Amino acid sequence: MKKGSSEYEKLVQKAERLAYTAIFLMAVCVGLLLLKIYDPTLSIFQDKKELVVEVDEDLIVDGIHIRTGFVEDVGLMTVVNNCTNCHSSKLVIQNRMNANRWNATIKWMQETQNLWGLGDNQKIIVDYLVKNYPPVEKGRRLRLTNIDWYELKK
């Protein structure tokens, strides 16, 4: 019986080694998977100097200034440099006004919000805004015509 049990013990030891090897390989795979989830670019293995990407803050694509969303036109950078220091460009874009209203708004910002004197830049800014973000006439929809009405039955 010793001979049979010896072979059995060898098989058990072989199975144990195989199981430990499988567990070790699974642990390595799980570790690599977690690393990939945590750092998808696997930048931990890359030189940090390679990861520095310069972004062009004045990039314009399809006539739109990417950083601000402003339309490309004469005076764009004057507007960017003077308006986006204090608030989002979205605030400027959503407020569509005529020249008088823009000038009044600038005066209000200077009196109450500490906006600096714009000098000659004020005309450039107002001209840009009036041209690219003019007031939009809103009103009621047109009256419905040619409608086939039906009567409600009680």
C-alpha positions, 0 to 999 in steps of 0.5 A: 500500500505504501507504493500506491499511497506514494504515487497518490501523494505525488499526484496531490503535490503536483495538483497543489503546485498546479493550483498555486501556480494558477492562483499566482497567475490569476493574482498577477492578471487581477493586479494588471487589470486593476492597474489598467483600470486605475491608469488606462494609459499605463503612464506609470511605466512612461517617462513623465517628460513624454506626458507633457502636452502643450495646449494651444489656448488660442486654438480656433477650429471651424471659426470657434475659439475652442477655449471660450466658444467665441466666434472668430472675428476682429476683436476676438482676443480683445474680448477674451483678454478683457471679458474672461478674466472675471467671468465665463465666456458663456455669460457673455455669449448668452447676453445678446444686446445692442451697442447701447446696452453693452456700453451701459453694461460695461459702465455698470461693471466699472461702477459696481464690479471693479472693471478697469477702464477699457479705453479704446478697447471698449469700442472694439469689444462692443463692435465685436459683441454686437456683430457676433452676438446681436439681440434676437427678436423673440415673439409669439409663434405665428397664428395657426391657420388651416386647422381641421377642428373637431367638436368634443362630444359630451 
